[in-house]
Amino acid sequence: MRRGLRWLVGAAAVAGAVALAVAGNSLALYRGWGVERLDPAALSAKLAPYYRVMRPPGEGPFPTALLYSGCDGPHDNLERWAGMLNAEGWAAIIVDSHGPRGYGTHEIWRLVCAGQLLMGSERSGDVLVSMDDARRMSFVDPARLVLIGASHGGWAIMDLLALDPPKRLPTNLATVPAGAPADPLAGLVGVILVYPYCGPANQARPDGWRRAVATLLVVSDSDTVAPAADCLAIAGRMAARGQPVETLVLRGVTHGFDQEERSELSLLEFDPAATEAALRAGVAFLGGVLEKGGGVRLPGDGF
């Protein structure tokens, strides 16, 4: 009996120590403690070989969207969004944050999903640097840029907007990119966030962001990974201030509903109808961005 009790006490102590270590590491990453602050040129050199460019016929310059994946790295969902963009006359640049860091191998990406690697406040530096790189590409119209992020990628975009550089910098950057406009987010005309993480570690959670950029938020009412209520609360606070935030709430689908490629043990499900609804909403939103300089009000939630 005593031996069993000692074992239980010991096991509880170990579990408590592990939980404390995990929480401490998450806090350190959130604060940027221990995150290497790179020169933007050095970060660009790491990211650029992994950019995947998809563009419509012609020389451009095209309105251009930069796409950022969930915590498991780029998959077929980003290709679907890029295909839609090309069909609408937009260029697309898929930005891989995992490959340059080796997070796509040996399932290291699971630590990203668990909040133990690459917080949104760190990855937001990837967003800022890739935007600056895109402005320098000959086929890109630097005055018409859109950011599209799924899950973790949406979190990184939200963190960047909340940090609002140069007021505050992403935790992995020492400075803003050299030669960037006085406003490092210049040319940003729209944001599409697809089931982003909006929990306690999201920098936008307290008050959203102040930049009046047209935003489309696509969430699921059945998402247990990144609950829609967290994101809708942020969107509600911003809409109350008159900021151009639109929402589409899909019914009865899981987190990652637009991603068919997934790990064997995943409980998430690909839903073609929800995917089509999200893409249609994206087309309408982008049309509003180009024609009216902002988002459009959707006819209603659901599909």
Buried (B, 14 or more C-beta within 10 A) or exposed (E): EEEEEEEEEEEEEEEEEEEEEEEEBBEEBBEBEEBEBBEBEEBBEBBEEBBBBBBBEEEBBBBBBBBBBBBBBBBEBBBBBBEBBBEBBBBBBBBBBBBBBEBBEEEBBBBBBEBBBBBBBBBBBBBBBBBBBBBEBEBBBBEBBBBBBBBBBBBBBBBBBBBBBEEBBBBBBEBBBEEBEEEBBBBBBBBBBBBBBBBEBBBBBEEBBEBEBBBBBBBBBBBEBBBBEBBBBBBEBBBEEEBBBBBBBBEEBBBBBBBBBBEEEBEBBBBEEBBBBBBBBBBBBBEBBBEEEBBBEBEEEEB
